[in-house]
Amino acid sequence: MIIYKKFEPTEYVMKVKKGVTVAKGKGLSFLYNTRTTSLVVVPATAMEASFAFDDIMTSDYQRVCVQGEISFAIKNYELAAKMIDFSYRDKGSGYNAVLLEAKNRMNRRAVNLVRVYVTRFVNTWDVRNAIKNQNTLAAELLEALKGDETLSGFGMEILAISILGILPQPDTRKALEAATREEILKQQDDALYKRRNAAIEQERAIKENELNTEIRVAEKEKEKREREMETRQMLAEREAQLQQAQIEADIQLEEQNSKLVELQAENDRRRSDAKAYDSEVLLRTLAGVNPDILKALAMSGMDSRALIAKAFVEIGDKADKIGTLNVSPDLLETLVDN
């Protein structure tokens, strides 16, 4: 029977007639005779498979469960068609069942290969490192699977792989939790100890700084007192020097005054001697001179005031012989002016 068939772009179609591929490609559409022509339809989309291996042994003989997901696709369609049955049949004749069986075979092939590499890698780690190395395990699996010839022999290619979790057994998990809890408590105790030790160290540093400050203050006070004493001593020495210099100056002044007094006394004595000598000579000269002549000589050199004063002195000497004498101010003024 000749029928027309159009396939989707996500389907790689190979048209086989008498054992020879006469047409192939994605999303083909053509007429074909169901009695003489066979069709092979290979999915061209990515496929995913989940896995969970619960009996993987670590290097310290602990069982862990590794859970993840793998994504793959068919790279070589013709090779895949040779290794796995992708024969197309009408939907009514069970093509979906054929396609499901083909996908299951590919999934088993990929998952079994993943199990081999997971076992190989996890066996080299202890349980603690295995739990922590999820990303490392995923990266190593991807690199190993891309270079594996088993998958490439089926025309398959690994696109991505992810590890969802590496879980230990319940008793192992409890032991790890207890050990981790103890480690956390120990770290907490260490942190408390360090904090207390830091507080004690800080307090000791504060007290030491206070003590050092007090010592420095005491040293400064001592230096201040010593400087004050030195200053007072220096001032006392300078004052003593000034006093000594003043005393020496006073002594010199007194000596000079003494010399001056002696010199003045000597000069006064000499002047007195000279005056006495002059008086003696004058007296010897005037010894035989008439007194009236001496008076006249004495008055000849006097001015009017001196003469008037002398006249009043003589009037006073002879007051007992004079009755009344009136001298008016006008008379005195006239006498003085003359």
DRENDOMI-747757 format. One record per residue (C-alpha): x, y negated, z. Coordinates in nm, 4 decimals. Example, Ala and Ser with C-alpha at 12.3 -4.5 7.8 and 13.67 -1.06 7.14 Angstrom:
1.2300|0.4500|0.7800 .
1.3670|0.1060|0.7140 .
//
This chain:
0.0000|0.0000|0.0000 .
0.1336|-0.3403|-0.0959 .
0.0869|-0.6096|0.1628 .
0.2141|-0.9616|0.2269 .
0.4062|-1.0319|0.5448 .
0.5428|-1.3574|0.6858 .
0.7846|-1.3413|0.9819 .
0.8756|-1.6053|1.2428 .
1.2032|-1.8019|1.2375 .
1.2970|-1.6279|1.5627 .
1.2954|-1.2894|1.3891 .
1.5796|-1.1553|1.1782 .
1.4292|-0.9344|0.9046 .
1.6036|-0.6695|0.6927 .
1.4110|-0.5263|0.3989 .
1.5352|-0.1738|0.3254 .
1.4417|0.0205|0.0164 .
1.5763|0.3702|-0.0420 .
1.8369|0.3161|0.2299 .
1.9648|-0.0087|0.0768 .
1.9045|-0.3506|0.2262 .
1.7515|-0.5553|-0.0510 .
1.6697|-0.8697|0.1528 .
1.7649|-1.0029|0.4946 .
1.7370|-1.3269|0.6917 .
1.5371|-1.5160|0.9492 .
1.1712|-1.5997|0.8948 .
1.1358|-1.4209|0.5558 .
0.8046|-1.3750|0.3813 .
0.7442|-1.1310|0.0972 .
0.5271|-0.8592|-0.0517 .
0.6322|-0.5047|0.0124 .
0.5111|-0.1530|-0.0426 .
0.4637|0.0217|0.2871 .
0.5280|0.3604|0.1255 .
0.8667|0.2793|-0.0280 .
0.9989|-0.0051|0.1843 .
1.1043|-0.0105|0.5470 .
1.1461|-0.3214|0.7596 .
1.3832|-0.3846|1.0476 .
1.2982|-0.6847|1.2677 .
1.5606|-0.7896|1.5236 .
1.4786|-1.0624|1.7780 .
1.6970|-1.3716|1.7253 .
1.6246|-1.5312|2.0593 .
1.8120|-1.5079|2.3883 .
1.7089|-1.2389|2.6320 .
1.7458|-1.2261|3.0067 .
1.7828|-0.9439|3.2543 .
1.7835|-0.9527|3.6330 .
1.9909|-0.7204|3.8515 .
2.0271|-0.6328|4.2173 .
2.3054|-0.3976|4.3319 .
2.2553|-0.3092|4.6976 .
2.5366|-0.0589|4.7479 .
2.8478|-0.2509|4.6453 .
3.1351|-0.1830|4.8835 .
3.3800|-0.4516|4.9956 .
3.7443|-0.4022|5.0794 .
3.6608|-0.3738|5.4520 .
3.4021|-0.1010|5.3795 .
3.0917|-0.3136|5.4187 .
2.7955|-0.2737|5.1847 .
2.6581|-0.5865|5.0216 .
2.3709|-0.6555|4.7880 .
2.4592|-0.8577|4.4789 .
2.1682|-1.0276|4.3054 .
2.1867|-1.2191|3.9803 .
2.0691|-1.2747|3.6289 .
2.2337|-1.2282|3.2902 .
2.1472|-1.4003|2.9625 .
2.2469|-1.2457|2.6305 .
2.1595|-1.2481|2.2615 .
2.2184|-1.0372|1.9510 .
2.5119|-1.1720|1.7536 .
2.5512|-0.9066|1.4848 .
2.1997|-0.8142|1.3732 .
2.2977|-0.5386|1.1293 .
2.5219|-0.3698|1.3878 .
2.2509|-0.3933|1.6509 .
2.0016|-0.2417|1.4078 .
2.2339|0.0540|1.3571 .
2.2795|0.1162|1.7304 .
1.9213|0.0502|1.8469 .
1.5895|0.1191|1.6788 .
1.4257|-0.2073|1.5650 .
1.2066|-0.0461|1.2965 .
0.9084|-0.2595|1.2202 .
0.5665|-0.1074|1.2245 .
0.2368|-0.2701|1.2091 .
0.1208|-0.3907|1.5456 .
-0.1529|-0.1410|1.5412 .
0.1015|0.1365|1.5049 .
0.3081|0.0345|1.8113 .
0.5811|-0.2141|1.7095 .
0.5551|-0.3818|2.0466 .
0.6381|-0.0566|2.2155 .
0.9406|-0.0125|1.9882 .
1.0595|-0.3688|2.0596 .
1.0098|-0.3235|2.4346 .
1.2094|-0.0012|2.4322 .
1.4880|-0.1720|2.2342 .
1.5033|-0.4600|2.4816 .
1.5068|-0.2208|2.7751 .
1.8002|-0.0358|2.6241 .
1.9918|-0.3594|2.5749 .
1.9085|-0.4718|2.9280 .
2.0299|-0.1420|3.0726 .
2.3440|-0.1625|2.8662 .
2.4190|-0.5175|2.9869 .
2.3211|-0.4537|3.3501 .
2.5259|-0.1339|3.3741 .
2.8283|-0.3169|3.2393 .
2.7713|-0.5985|3.4885 .
2.7558|-0.3421|3.7701 .
3.0936|-0.2031|3.6670 .
3.2615|-0.5437|3.6830 .
3.0795|-0.6508|3.9996 .
3.1978|-0.3376|4.1763 .
3.5518|-0.3929|4.0512 .
3.5661|-0.7530|4.1728 .
3.3824|-0.7132|4.5025 .
3.5989|-0.4165|4.6019 .
3.8964|-0.6555|4.6235 .
3.7295|-0.8929|4.8731 .
3.6303|-0.8514|5.2331 .
3.2712|-0.9150|5.3287 .
3.3306|-1.2769|5.4339 .
3.5044|-1.3715|5.1104 .
3.2479|-1.1808|4.9051 .
2.9654|-1.3825|5.0620 .
3.1449|-1.7108|4.9953 .
3.2680|-1.6333|4.6411 .
2.9402|-1.6315|4.4487 .
3.0528|-1.8906|4.1954 .
3.3913|-1.7247|4.1584 .
3.2249|-1.3886|4.0918 .
2.9954|-1.5415|3.8279 .
3.2870|-1.7065|3.6466 .
3.4969|-1.3882|3.6493 .
3.2041|-1.1771|3.5295 .
3.1326|-1.4129|3.2397 .
3.4941|-1.4104|3.1281 .
3.5195|-1.0311|3.1570 .
3.1912|-0.9596|2.9762 .
3.2689|-1.1921|2.6862 .
3.5809|-0.9934|2.6146 .
3.4240|-0.6519|2.6626 .
3.4050|-0.4364|2.3467 .
3.1131|-0.2295|2.4749 .
2.8670|-0.5131|2.4278 .
3.0242|-0.6327|2.1059 .
2.9936|-0.2728|1.9765 .
2.6179|-0.3093|2.0094 .
2.6222|-0.6490|1.8404 .
2.5423|-0.8226|2.1691 .
2.6931|-1.1419|2.3150 .
2.6794|-1.2637|2.6766 .
2.5584|-1.6229|2.6974 .
2.5510|-1.6877|3.0721 .
2.5516|-1.5105|3.4051 .
2.4554|-1.6342|3.7475 .
2.4884|-1.4806|4.0939 .
2.1861|-1.5640|4.3066 .
2.3251|-1.4170|4.6250 .
2.5632|-1.1728|4.7903 .
2.3890|-1.0396|5.0997 .
2.5398|-0.8084|5.3612 .
2.3488|-0.5333|5.5380 .
2.1241|-0.6455|5.8271 .
2.3551|-0.5116|6.0993 .
2.6576|-0.6592|5.9259 .
2.4745|-0.9893|5.8882 .
2.3939|-0.9900|6.2599 .
2.7548|-0.9176|6.3453 .
2.8737|-1.1932|6.1127 .
2.6170|-1.4301|6.2564 .
2.7297|-1.3429|6.6085 .
3.0945|-1.3870|6.5166 .
3.0181|-1.7098|6.3363 .
2.8096|-1.8257|6.6298 .
3.0957|-1.7514|6.8660 .
3.3324|-1.9339|6.6344 .
3.0974|-2.2305|6.6222 .
3.0651|-2.2277|7.0020 .
3.4420|-2.2036|7.0279 .
3.4787|-2.4946|6.7891 .
3.2234|-2.6821|6.9969 .
3.4194|-2.6074|7.3134 .
3.7391|-2.7089|7.1371 .
3.5722|-3.0284|7.0232 .
3.4532|-3.0993|7.3799 .
3.8008|-3.0230|7.5125 .
3.9610|-3.2417|7.2500 .
3.7111|-3.5179|7.3202 .
3.7730|-3.4945|7.6945 .
4.1445|-3.4712|7.6391 .
4.1245|-3.7714|7.4099 .
3.9253|-3.9600|7.6743 .
4.1814|-3.8669|7.9419 .
4.4653|-3.9608|7.7100 .
4.2941|-4.2882|7.6278 .
4.2363|-4.3603|7.9976 .
4.5991|-4.2746|8.0702 .
4.7072|-4.5055|7.7906 .
4.4842|-4.7802|7.9295 .
4.6255|-4.7383|8.2808 .
4.9769|-4.7257|8.1415 .
4.9106|-5.0443|7.9458 .
4.7678|-5.2081|8.2574 .
5.0726|-5.0995|8.4591 .
5.3065|-5.2200|8.1868 .
5.1143|-5.5454|8.1777 .
5.1481|-5.5845|8.5552 .
5.5177|-5.5056|8.5326 .
5.5645|-5.7602|8.2548 .
5.3642|-6.0163|8.4512 .
5.5778|-5.9487|8.7617 .
5.8929|-5.9814|8.5515 .
5.7638|-6.3063|8.4072 .
5.6813|-6.4318|8.7572 .
6.0277|-6.3305|8.8745 .
6.1862|-6.5066|8.5775 .
5.9692|-6.8090|8.6480 .
6.0739|-6.8167|9.0143 .
6.4394|-6.7693|8.9214 .
6.4156|-7.0505|8.6683 .
6.2429|-7.2718|8.9246 .
6.5161|-7.1935|9.1789 .
6.7827|-7.2612|8.9177 .
6.6061|-7.5831|8.8264 .
6.5798|-7.6906|9.1920 .
6.9428|-7.5973|9.2496 .
7.0470|-7.7896|8.9417 .
6.8395|-8.0895|9.0540 .
6.9877|-8.0656|9.4040 .
7.3367|-8.0490|9.2603 .
7.2663|-8.3444|9.0359 .
7.1120|-8.5347|9.3276 .
7.4138|-8.4527|9.5418 .
7.6391|-8.5675|9.2609 .
7.4375|-8.8879|9.2296 .
7.4501|-8.9411|9.6047 .
7.8233|-8.8725|9.6059 .
7.8676|-9.1115|9.3175 .
7.6510|-9.3700|9.4995 .
7.8522|-9.3238|9.8165 .
8.1758|-9.3602|9.6252 .
8.0343|-9.6673|9.4524 .
7.9209|-9.8093|9.7875 .
8.2639|-9.7375|9.9356 .
8.4285|-9.9089|9.6436 .
8.1848|-10.1997|9.6794 .
8.2471|-10.2230|10.0516 .
8.6196|-10.2092|9.9903 .
8.5817|-10.4815|9.7328 .
8.3562|-10.6794|9.9694 .
8.6100|-10.6318|10.2474 .
8.8826|-10.7500|10.0202 .
8.6596|-11.0385|9.9136 .
8.5820|-11.1309|10.2724 .
8.9490|-11.1131|10.3594 .
9.0272|-11.3198|10.0554 .
8.7493|-11.5711|10.1417 .
8.8668|-11.5861|10.5005 .
9.2193|-11.6373|10.3839 .
9.1030|-11.9063|10.1441 .
8.8884|-12.0711|10.4140 .
9.1819|-12.0627|10.6508 .
9.4035|-12.2118|10.3873 .
9.1428|-12.4803|10.3117 .
9.1039|-12.5497|10.6808 .
9.4768|-12.5715|10.7172 .
9.4916|-12.8034|10.4190 .
9.2115|-13.0207|10.5562 .
9.3728|-13.0266|10.8983 .
9.6988|-13.1175|10.7435 .
9.5316|-13.3957|10.5396 .
9.3520|-13.5229|10.8492 .
9.6706|-13.5108|11.0479 .
9.8557|-13.6995|10.7779 .
9.5676|-13.9504|10.7504 .
9.5565|-14.0002|11.1246 .
9.9284|-14.0506|11.1406 .
9.8961|-14.3030|10.8589 .
9.6036|-14.4931|11.0162 .
9.7370|-14.4795|11.3691 .
9.8641|-14.8385|11.3674 .
9.5902|-14.9977|11.1512 .
9.3370|-15.2502|11.2966 .
8.9946|-15.0921|11.3586 .
8.8074|-15.3747|11.1906 .
9.0086|-15.3192|10.8760 .
8.9214|-14.9504|10.8856 .
8.5526|-15.0332|10.9208 .
8.5682|-15.2711|10.6300 .
8.7443|-15.0077|10.4220 .
8.4870|-14.7545|10.5177 .
8.1981|-14.9786|10.4238 .
8.3455|-15.1013|10.1028 .
8.2778|-14.7730|9.9330 .
7.9215|-14.7265|10.0625 .
7.6051|-14.8027|9.8700 .
7.3165|-15.0134|10.0042 .
7.1314|-14.7190|10.1558 .
7.4373|-14.6028|10.3498 .
7.5015|-14.9559|10.4761 .
7.1381|-14.9993|10.5810 .
7.1507|-14.6653|10.7578 .
7.4701|-14.7660|10.9347 .
7.3124|-15.1006|11.0341 .
7.0140|-14.9250|11.1846 .
7.2490|-14.6923|11.3702 .
7.4359|-14.9909|11.5207 .
7.1034|-15.1613|11.6029 .
7.0032|-14.8488|11.7803 .
7.3277|-14.8475|11.9718 .
7.2528|-15.2027|12.0910 .
6.8832|-15.1618|12.1444 .
6.9141|-15.2669|12.5059 .
7.0252|-15.6160|12.3966 .
6.7552|-15.6638|12.1330 .
6.4089|-15.7575|12.2349 .
6.1639|-15.6839|11.9519 .
6.2561|-15.5949|11.5937 .
5.9828|-15.5668|11.3263 .
6.0758|-15.4039|10.9990 .
5.7901|-15.3930|10.7466 .
5.7691|-15.1405|10.4588 .
5.8022|-15.4199|10.2080 .
6.1235|-15.5256|10.3745 .
6.2595|-15.1729|10.3616 .
6.1613|-15.1354|9.9975 .
6.3318|-15.4642|9.9173 .
6.6467|-15.3603|10.0997 .
6.6586|-15.0244|9.9279 .
6.5927|-15.1683|9.5796 .
6.8746|-15.4204|9.6280 .
//
